Amino acid sequence: MRLSAILVLLVVVATPVLAAETDHTYTWSKAQWGYYKNQLSDPEVYNRTVENCKSQPITEEALQKLSVFMHVPKPAVKEQFCRRTLKAYVSGTVTYDEYLTYRSTHVASKSLARAIQGH
């Protein structure tokens, strides 16, 4: 069950922002949001999800923009992005409603943007 949770978390939480051109049409229910949030409380699941997230492709342009936005060197962008995004999800900084808005508009909420910046 842990591996499937990791894959779902990777696909739905982190990949849409990292991947350059993808069509993610599946949206979690509120129950799934809570379930996977709870799964990330397991350090093994959390760390494997970060590792899988970091392996996702990202364009050079996106890498550069995130580097500036996040105030981190380009080699650290993917890991920091993944950790910050997942931390915001687990801590409740990003709410389910913000997730729904992001899924439909592809625009990060203020709280998600601040989390990505490391605030």
Steps between C-alpha positions, in 0.01 A plus 500: 500500500784741569637488145160576351459791740840633396413479131165671544655774712771554243260521209239723660696728734844559359510399135254755356721788602829339400399341173526732204200394295261253653127452506391408852125468499452290815415690818501348848186487709520660843525151654796414276663832588482411868607140448815584304581787732493248783720257303773765476534502878701179454862620450571214256206595281588869522865447404418263215244747370761778506748276317241409235397862466861608444532253213224671298603692188511878500588737220805723528272804480283378789810410699637852455170667593459284809860565602434875501156467663624263770833676561696175466772392254375304199651168619290523818170604340340159449572368849401823673186535288393144582571534871332838531192395304454178694565673831231757416259217421577298814496801733167624369652822366334414170134415543283268296317800353831651388590167343171500307562856380853408390374192316246703305697822438866387524564810711658453842326656799688755708565239769636247249717763335636608840568136591689446175705809582582349839296734721 
